[in-house]
Amino acid sequence: MRNIFNTSVVTLFVLMTLASCKKEEKLNANLNIIDKGIIDKTALDVWLDKNYLTPYNIETKYRFDRFELKNGLNITPPEESQVIPLMEMVKSVWIEPFEKVGGADFIKRISPKQFVLAGSAAYNQDGSITLGTAEGGRKIVLYVVNTFDKTNLASVKQAIQVIQHEYTHILNQTVDYQTDYQMISRGGYMGNWTLGTLTQARALGFITAYARAAPEEDYAEMSSNMLMMGRVGYNAAISTAPADAQVKLKKKEQYVVDYFKSAFNIDFYALQTEVQNSLYKISAPVLAKMLGAGIGYTKLYSNPVKDAAKQSVEFLGLWKAATNNMTGYGLGLQDVTMTFKSATAMTLRYSFTQGSDVLFADADYTMAINASGVATLQLAEVQPTTPNYGNMDILNDALSPVNDYFKNNKFKIDWINQLIPGNIGGLGSLGAFYKQTDPKSYFYGTMGQ
């Protein structure tokens, strides 16, 4: 027993000696190289810091990191050359409109703290494609970066709509949306939204098929689509839905508008206009392609006497001549409206007074618009027989100065903002029919629906 004890004492002594030696050793390691995640900043990093990290405290992570993305999916890294073009559009189409309408510090106060970029889309097992996700109000993942084209309006809209959708979720996490919103389309939501079509969704009062996934997705789809479609585009899109579905969609629109005002003191329609103005810098809207029910504008209204200072000399002279003719009949010519029933059909309506009564004189025209936006108006061979059309038969001679102007000329359809400053592409924007042989001769009015 003694020998065993002595051996244990010796072993313990040796271990204590070795431990003492380790305590006295000095480390000679360069700790700076241990963290392999430390990378020297490139010109791209400096640009992102200047435009996002410093002013908004938003990090943009473009270097591929599998842990930032959904597991089990084949996703390619983003090309570095695509990062700045994308983030330039994010700033001009998403951030700046919110700053203009919500205040310079709005995005600084409420924003995701990180963008993660992926080169390709995320393809899901149900056949759908994920273009973006938001996580806990802190991070937005943007996919398909490698196919982004800042000069292509559709490409820009797709990318920014993803952000608008995910940002709506972030806003809803900051201030919850109205709880009774989900009652508007109760029974229309479905777990696997990919089984439904857009037509079916619209018929049920949903703006997109994906809106049927859940009430919160419905809300985000409403907000993002209204912003990216613009008011004219949104109204045109829902105008083709059944009447009861249109009621639901308009009610949802009002919920979103009220929410932005009550929760954040933001005029949603003003925000919508700013977003559209940013998009117009990429590709200006072409008025000649925006006429017709389900397409865009359905009306052009003009009161030439009220707008006399801006109407062309020739058209104003013809209008005054027709006014004098009508006076001879004891009638007062008031205004004129073009109603675009489709891209190829238009009804011309004059409003006039007889004593205290307001009456109308209508005529249908076919409208052929070529690729250059030049329209040829031709009086339809067959006219309806209702009283308004009968009034046109009676008053055709009196109104002939203006009627002949429309029938005997070709017109370039375009905005008039170069002559009368104002926004284009929105409700209330001003459009004109310019005489092809003399652009100084034109008829203009307010575009509406």
C-alpha positions as CSV (number, residue, x, y, z in Angstrom):
1,M,0.0,0.0,0.0
2,R,2.9,2.4,0.7
3,N,4.4,1.9,-2.7
4,I,1.1,2.6,-4.4
5,F,0.6,5.7,-2.3
6,N,4.1,7.0,-3.2
7,T,3.4,6.5,-6.9
8,S,0.2,8.5,-6.8
9,V,2.0,11.4,-5.1
10,V,4.6,11.4,-7.8
11,T,2.0,11.4,-10.5
12,L,0.1,14.2,-8.9
13,F,3.3,16.2,-8.6
14,V,4.1,15.8,-12.3
15,L,0.6,16.9,-13.3
16,M,0.8,20.0,-11.1
17,T,4.1,20.8,-12.6
18,L,2.8,20.5,-16.2
19,A,-0.2,22.7,-15.4
20,S,2.1,25.3,-13.9
21,C,4.2,25.3,-17.0
22,K,1.0,25.9,-19.2
23,K,0.0,28.9,-17.1
24,E,3.3,30.6,-17.7
25,E,3.4,30.1,-21.5
26,K,2.7,33.2,-23.6
27,L,0.3,33.0,-26.5
28,N,1.8,34.0,-29.9
29,A,-1.4,33.7,-32.1
30,N,-2.8,36.4,-34.4
31,L,-6.4,36.5,-33.3
32,N,-7.3,38.8,-36.2
33,I,-7.2,35.9,-38.7
34,I,-9.4,33.6,-36.7
35,D,-12.7,35.1,-37.9
36,K,-12.8,34.1,-41.5
37,G,-15.9,36.2,-42.0
38,I,-13.9,39.4,-41.9
39,I,-13.5,40.6,-45.5
40,D,-11.9,43.8,-46.8
41,K,-14.5,46.2,-48.0
42,T,-14.9,46.6,-51.8
43,A,-16.3,49.6,-53.7
44,L,-19.6,47.8,-53.6
45,D,-19.6,47.5,-49.8
46,V,-18.7,51.2,-49.5
47,W,-21.6,52.2,-51.8
48,L,-24.0,50.0,-49.8
49,D,-22.8,51.5,-46.5
50,K,-23.2,55.0,-47.9
51,N,-26.7,54.5,-49.3
52,Y,-28.2,52.0,-46.8
53,L,-26.2,51.2,-43.7
54,T,-25.3,54.8,-42.7
55,P,-28.5,56.6,-43.4
56,Y,-31.0,53.8,-42.7
57,N,-29.2,51.2,-40.6
58,I,-30.1,48.6,-43.2
59,E,-27.5,46.0,-44.1
60,T,-27.4,44.5,-47.6
61,K,-26.0,41.0,-47.5
62,Y,-25.1,39.9,-51.0
63,R,-22.3,37.4,-50.3
64,F,-23.8,34.0,-50.4
65,D,-24.7,32.6,-47.0
66,R,-26.7,29.3,-46.9
67,F,-27.8,30.0,-43.4
68,E,-29.7,33.1,-44.5
69,L,-31.8,31.2,-47.0
70,K,-34.4,28.4,-46.8
71,N,-33.0,24.9,-46.5
72,G,-33.4,22.3,-49.1
73,L,-33.6,24.6,-52.1
74,N,-31.1,25.1,-54.9
75,I,-30.4,28.8,-55.0
76,T,-27.6,30.5,-56.9
77,P,-25.6,33.4,-55.4
78,P,-26.3,36.9,-56.8
79,E,-23.9,38.5,-59.3
80,E,-22.2,41.4,-57.8
81,S,-22.7,43.5,-60.9
82,Q,-26.5,43.3,-60.2
83,V,-26.5,44.6,-56.7
84,I,-26.1,48.3,-57.2
85,P,-28.7,48.5,-60.1
86,L,-31.2,46.7,-57.9
87,M,-30.6,48.7,-54.8
88,E,-30.7,52.0,-56.7
89,M,-34.3,51.1,-57.8
90,V,-35.2,50.0,-54.2
91,K,-34.2,53.4,-53.0
92,S,-35.9,55.4,-55.7
93,V,-39.1,53.4,-56.0
94,W,-39.6,52.2,-52.4
95,I,-37.7,54.4,-49.9
96,E,-38.0,57.9,-51.5
97,P,-41.8,57.8,-52.0
98,F,-42.3,56.9,-48.3
99,E,-39.9,59.7,-47.3
100,K,-41.8,62.2,-49.4
101,V,-45.2,61.3,-48.0
102,G,-44.4,59.8,-44.6
103,G,-41.6,62.1,-43.6
104,A,-37.8,62.0,-44.1
105,D,-37.3,59.7,-41.1
106,F,-40.1,57.2,-41.8
107,I,-37.9,54.5,-43.2
108,K,-35.4,55.1,-40.6
109,R,-38.0,54.5,-37.9
110,I,-39.7,51.5,-39.5
111,S,-37.8,49.3,-41.8
112,P,-36.2,45.9,-42.2
113,K,-32.7,45.9,-40.9
114,Q,-31.3,43.6,-43.5
115,F,-31.8,42.8,-47.2
116,V,-30.5,39.4,-48.2
117,L,-30.0,38.9,-51.9
118,A,-30.2,35.6,-53.9
119,G,-29.5,35.2,-57.5
120,S,-32.2,32.8,-58.5
121,A,-35.8,32.1,-57.4
122,A,-36.8,29.7,-54.7
123,Y,-38.8,26.9,-56.2
124,N,-41.3,25.3,-53.9
125,Q,-42.6,21.7,-53.8
126,D,-46.2,22.9,-54.6
127,G,-45.0,24.3,-57.9
128,S,-45.0,27.9,-56.7
129,I,-42.0,30.3,-56.8
130,T,-40.9,32.4,-53.9
131,L,-39.7,35.9,-55.0
132,G,-39.3,37.3,-51.5
133,T,-39.8,36.7,-47.8
134,A,-39.8,38.7,-44.6
135,E,-38.8,37.4,-41.3
136,G,-40.0,38.9,-38.0
137,G,-40.0,42.4,-39.4
138,R,-36.2,42.4,-39.5
139,K,-35.1,40.8,-42.7
140,I,-36.3,40.8,-46.3
141,V,-34.9,38.2,-48.7
142,L,-35.0,39.1,-52.4
143,Y,-34.6,36.4,-55.0
144,V,-34.1,36.5,-58.9
145,V,-31.5,39.2,-58.5
146,N,-29.5,37.9,-61.5
147,T,-32.3,38.5,-64.0
148,F,-33.1,42.0,-62.7
149,D,-33.0,44.8,-65.3
150,K,-33.3,48.4,-64.1
151,T,-34.3,49.6,-67.6
152,N,-37.2,47.1,-67.8
153,L,-40.4,48.3,-66.1
154,A,-41.8,44.8,-65.6
155,S,-38.5,43.7,-63.9
156,V,-38.5,46.7,-61.6
157,K,-42.2,46.3,-60.7
158,Q,-41.7,42.6,-59.9
159,A,-38.8,43.3,-57.5
160,I,-40.3,46.4,-55.8
161,Q,-43.7,44.8,-55.4
162,V,-42.0,42.0,-53.4
163,I,-40.6,44.6,-51.1
164,Q,-43.9,46.5,-50.9
165,H,-45.7,43.2,-50.0
166,E,-43.1,42.3,-47.3
167,Y,-43.0,45.8,-46.0
168,T,-46.7,45.8,-45.5
169,H,-46.2,42.8,-43.2
170,I,-43.6,44.8,-41.3
171,L,-46.0,47.7,-41.0
172,N,-48.7,45.3,-39.8
173,Q,-46.3,44.0,-37.2
174,T,-45.7,47.5,-36.0
175,V,-49.5,48.4,-36.0
176,D,-51.9,45.6,-36.5
177,Y,-54.4,46.0,-39.4
178,Q,-58.2,46.0,-38.8
179,T,-59.3,42.7,-37.4
180,D,-62.6,42.7,-39.3
181,Y,-60.8,42.9,-42.6
182,Q,-60.8,39.1,-42.8
183,M,-64.6,39.1,-42.8
184,I,-64.8,40.8,-46.2
185,S,-63.9,37.6,-48.1
186,R,-64.6,35.1,-45.3
187,G,-64.8,31.6,-46.8
188,G,-62.7,32.5,-49.8
189,Y,-59.3,31.8,-48.3
190,M,-57.6,28.5,-49.2
191,G,-54.5,26.8,-47.8
192,N,-53.0,25.8,-51.2
193,W,-53.6,29.0,-53.2
194,T,-51.9,27.6,-56.2
195,L,-54.9,25.4,-57.0
196,G,-56.9,28.6,-57.9
197,T,-56.6,31.0,-60.8
198,L,-56.5,34.7,-61.0
199,T,-59.9,34.8,-62.7
200,Q,-61.4,32.8,-59.8
201,A,-59.7,35.0,-57.3
202,R,-61.0,38.2,-58.9
203,A,-64.5,36.7,-59.0
204,L,-64.3,36.2,-55.2
205,G,-63.0,39.7,-54.5
206,F,-59.2,39.0,-54.3
207,I,-56.7,41.1,-56.2
208,T,-54.4,38.1,-56.9
209,A,-54.6,34.3,-56.6
210,Y,-51.9,34.5,-53.8
211,A,-54.2,36.8,-51.8
212,R,-56.3,33.8,-51.0
213,A,-53.5,32.2,-49.0
214,A,-54.5,34.0,-45.8
215,P,-56.0,37.3,-44.6
216,E,-52.6,38.8,-43.8
217,E,-51.4,37.9,-47.3
218,D,-54.6,39.3,-48.8
219,Y,-53.8,42.6,-47.0
220,A,-50.2,42.7,-48.2
221,E,-51.3,41.9,-51.7
222,M,-53.9,44.7,-51.7
223,S,-51.4,47.3,-50.5
224,S,-48.5,46.2,-52.8
225,N,-50.7,45.8,-55.9
226,M,-52.4,49.2,-55.4
227,L,-49.1,50.9,-55.1
228,M,-47.5,49.2,-58.1
229,M,-50.5,49.2,-60.4
230,G,-51.3,52.8,-59.7
231,R,-54.9,54.0,-59.2
232,V,-55.8,53.9,-62.9
233,G,-54.4,50.4,-63.4
234,Y,-56.0,49.1,-60.2
235,N,-59.4,50.5,-61.1
236,A,-59.1,49.1,-64.6
237,A,-58.1,45.6,-63.2
238,I,-61.0,45.3,-60.9
239,S,-63.6,46.8,-63.3
240,T,-63.7,43.4,-65.1
241,A,-64.7,41.5,-62.0
242,P,-68.3,40.7,-61.1
243,A,-70.3,43.5,-59.4
244,D,-70.2,41.8,-55.9
245,A,-66.5,41.2,-56.2
246,Q,-65.9,44.8,-57.1
247,V,-67.7,45.9,-54.0
248,K,-65.4,43.7,-51.9
249,L,-62.3,44.9,-53.6
250,K,-63.3,48.6,-53.2
251,K,-64.0,47.9,-49.5
252,K,-60.6,46.3,-49.1
253,E,-59.1,49.3,-50.8
254,Q,-60.7,51.6,-48.3
255,Y,-59.5,49.5,-45.4
256,V,-55.9,49.9,-46.6
257,V,-56.3,53.6,-47.2
258,D,-57.8,54.2,-43.8
259,Y,-55.1,52.0,-42.1
260,F,-52.2,54.0,-43.6
261,K,-53.8,57.2,-42.5
262,S,-54.8,56.2,-39.0
263,A,-51.7,54.1,-38.2
264,F,-49.0,56.3,-39.8
265,N,-50.7,59.5,-41.0
266,I,-49.8,58.6,-44.6
267,D,-52.1,59.6,-47.5
268,F,-52.1,56.3,-49.4
269,Y,-53.1,57.9,-52.7
270,A,-50.3,60.4,-52.4
271,L,-47.9,57.6,-51.8
272,Q,-49.3,55.7,-54.7
273,T,-48.7,58.7,-56.9
274,E,-45.1,59.1,-55.8
275,V,-44.5,55.4,-56.5
276,Q,-45.9,55.8,-60.0
277,N,-43.9,58.9,-60.6
278,S,-40.8,56.9,-59.8
279,L,-41.7,54.2,-62.2
280,Y,-42.5,56.7,-64.9
281,K,-38.8,57.7,-64.9
282,I,-38.0,54.2,-66.1
283,S,-40.8,54.0,-68.7
284,A,-43.4,56.8,-69.2
285,P,-47.0,55.6,-69.6
286,V,-48.3,55.8,-73.1
287,L,-51.7,57.4,-73.1
288,A,-52.7,55.9,-76.5
289,K,-52.3,52.4,-74.9
290,M,-54.3,53.3,-71.8
291,L,-57.8,53.8,-73.3
292,G,-60.7,51.5,-72.9
293,A,-62.7,49.6,-70.2
294,G,-60.5,47.1,-68.4
295,I,-57.4,48.7,-69.8
296,G,-57.1,52.2,-68.2
297,Y,-59.0,55.4,-68.8
298,T,-62.6,55.3,-69.8
299,K,-63.3,59.0,-70.1
300,L,-61.8,62.3,-71.3
301,Y,-63.8,65.3,-70.1
302,S,-63.5,68.9,-71.4
303,N,-65.2,72.2,-70.8
304,P,-63.5,74.2,-73.6
305,V,-64.9,77.6,-72.5
306,K,-63.7,77.1,-68.9
307,D,-60.3,75.9,-70.2
308,A,-60.2,78.5,-73.0
309,A,-56.8,79.8,-71.9
310,K,-55.2,76.5,-72.7
311,Q,-57.3,75.1,-75.5
312,S,-55.8,75.4,-79.0
313,V,-56.9,78.4,-81.0
314,E,-58.4,76.3,-83.8
315,F,-60.5,74.1,-81.6
316,L,-61.6,76.9,-79.4
317,G,-62.8,78.8,-82.4
318,L,-64.8,75.8,-83.6
319,W,-66.3,75.3,-80.2
320,K,-67.4,78.9,-80.1
321,A,-69.0,78.5,-83.5
322,A,-70.9,75.4,-82.4
323,T,-72.0,77.3,-79.2
324,N,-73.4,80.2,-81.3
325,N,-75.3,77.7,-83.5
326,M,-76.8,76.1,-80.4
327,T,-77.8,79.5,-79.0
328,G,-79.8,79.9,-82.2
329,Y,-81.8,76.9,-81.2
330,G,-82.3,78.3,-77.7
331,L,-79.9,75.8,-76.3
332,G,-76.7,76.3,-74.2
333,L,-73.7,74.1,-75.1
334,Q,-71.9,73.1,-71.9
335,D,-69.1,70.5,-72.3
336,V,-68.0,67.4,-74.1
337,T,-67.0,63.9,-72.9
338,M,-65.3,61.0,-74.8
339,T,-66.2,57.7,-73.3
340,F,-63.8,54.9,-74.3
341,K,-65.9,51.7,-74.3
342,S,-62.9,49.7,-75.5
343,A,-59.6,50.3,-77.3
344,T,-61.5,50.6,-80.5
345,A,-64.8,52.2,-79.6
346,M,-65.6,55.7,-78.3
347,T,-68.8,57.6,-77.6
348,L,-68.8,61.4,-78.1
349,R,-71.3,63.1,-75.8
350,Y,-72.2,66.8,-75.7
351,S,-73.9,68.2,-72.7
352,F,-76.3,71.1,-73.3
353,T,-79.1,73.0,-71.5
354,Q,-82.7,73.7,-72.5
355,G,-84.0,76.1,-69.9
356,S,-83.2,74.4,-66.5
357,D,-82.9,70.9,-68.0
358,V,-79.5,69.3,-68.8
359,L,-79.7,67.1,-71.9
360,F,-77.2,65.1,-74.0
361,A,-76.4,64.4,-77.6
362,D,-74.4,61.2,-78.3
363,A,-72.7,59.6,-81.3
364,D,-70.7,56.4,-81.5
365,Y,-67.3,56.3,-83.2
366,T,-64.9,53.5,-84.1
367,M,-61.3,54.4,-83.1
368,A,-58.3,52.9,-84.8
369,I,-55.0,53.7,-83.1
370,N,-51.7,52.8,-84.9
371,A,-48.4,51.8,-83.3
372,S,-47.4,55.5,-83.2
373,G,-50.4,56.5,-81.1
374,V,-52.2,58.2,-84.1
375,A,-56.0,57.7,-84.0
376,T,-58.5,57.8,-86.8
377,L,-62.1,58.4,-85.6
378,Q,-64.9,57.3,-87.8
379,L,-68.6,57.7,-87.2
380,A,-70.2,54.3,-86.7
381,E,-72.5,53.3,-89.5
382,V,-75.2,52.0,-87.1
383,Q,-76.2,54.3,-84.2
384,P,-78.5,53.4,-81.2
385,T,-82.0,54.8,-81.3
386,T,-82.2,56.0,-77.7
387,P,-83.1,59.7,-77.1
388,N,-79.5,60.9,-76.7
389,Y,-78.6,59.6,-80.1
390,G,-81.8,61.1,-81.5
391,N,-80.7,64.5,-80.1
392,M,-77.5,64.2,-82.1
393,D,-79.5,63.7,-85.3
394,I,-81.4,66.8,-84.6
395,L,-78.4,68.9,-83.6
396,N,-75.8,67.6,-86.0
397,D,-75.8,70.7,-88.1
398,A,-75.4,73.0,-85.1
399,L,-72.5,70.8,-83.8
400,S,-70.9,70.2,-87.2
401,P,-67.9,72.6,-86.6
402,V,-66.7,70.3,-83.8
403,N,-68.0,67.0,-85.2
404,D,-66.2,67.7,-88.5
405,Y,-63.0,68.4,-86.6
406,F,-63.1,65.0,-85.1
407,K,-64.3,63.2,-88.2
408,N,-62.0,64.8,-90.8
409,N,-58.6,64.6,-89.0
410,K,-56.2,62.1,-87.6
411,F,-54.9,62.7,-84.0
412,K,-51.8,61.9,-82.1
413,I,-53.0,60.9,-78.6
414,D,-50.6,62.0,-75.9
415,W,-50.3,63.9,-72.6
416,I,-50.3,67.7,-72.5
417,N,-48.0,68.1,-69.5
418,Q,-45.3,69.8,-71.7
419,L,-47.8,72.6,-72.3
420,I,-49.7,72.4,-69.0
421,P,-47.4,71.1,-66.2
422,G,-48.8,68.3,-64.1
423,N,-48.6,64.6,-63.3
424,I,-49.1,62.0,-66.0
425,G,-50.7,58.6,-65.7
426,G,-53.0,59.3,-62.8
427,L,-56.7,60.1,-62.3
428,G,-57.1,63.7,-63.3
429,S,-54.1,63.9,-65.5
430,L,-54.5,65.9,-68.7
431,G,-54.6,64.2,-72.1
432,A,-54.9,65.6,-75.6
433,F,-55.8,64.7,-79.2
434,Y,-53.2,66.6,-81.3
435,K,-54.1,67.2,-85.0
436,Q,-51.5,65.1,-86.9
437,T,-51.0,67.7,-89.6
438,D,-50.7,70.6,-87.1
439,P,-49.6,69.8,-83.5
440,K,-50.5,73.3,-82.5
441,S,-54.2,72.4,-83.1
442,Y,-55.4,70.1,-80.3
443,F,-58.3,69.3,-78.0
444,Y,-57.5,68.4,-74.4
445,G,-59.3,67.3,-71.3
446,T,-59.2,65.5,-67.9
447,M,-58.6,61.8,-68.0
448,G,-60.8,59.7,-65.7
449,Q,-62.7,56.5,-65.2
